[in-house]
Amino acid sequence: MKRITLLILAAAISTPALAAPETYVIDNTHTYPRFSYSHFGFSTQLSRFDKTSGNIVIDREAKTGSVNVVIATTSVDTGYPLFNEHIQGVDFFDTAKYPTATFTSNKVNFDGEKIVSVDGSLTLKGISKPVTLDVTSFQCMPHPMLKKDACGANATAVVKRTDFNMGKYAPNVSDEVTLTIAVEAVKE
């Protein structure tokens, strides 16, 4: 009996601990979804959203995870207050009726240890479409100021405004919009 107990104990000690999913809460002060588009071919305009929430779950051992992001569309910042109001109107974000946009993942794709893309659904103005975020950088490490583990990433995708009933002035103002998300999240 002692021998069996010792064998079980030895097996338990020599078996590496299985990694568990880790949850990171999005840091609104360092997360800025941005969007850019061609303005009549004159220039590429860049705007951002100032209020974002959500979480990221990563299971490095299983190579799985999830991403849930909620963007307050009322926090759009074009750099010009009058245009902020214009872009929140019914022809574009219609923030009175749809005050948030969401991205909910259905698959996190790894290449080795790194996350390289996230497949999911983007919902704008009540319309959901599949979108793949290409992750251009991803880093997890102890946060030097917060003394907690944190992750940061940059991701991009291209969507069409007309897919979300926001196509006013297309094609003069480009239908294709590049989304760029700079995100930081802190471990719960």
Disulfide bonds with the S-S distance in Angstrom:
Cys140-Cys151 1.93
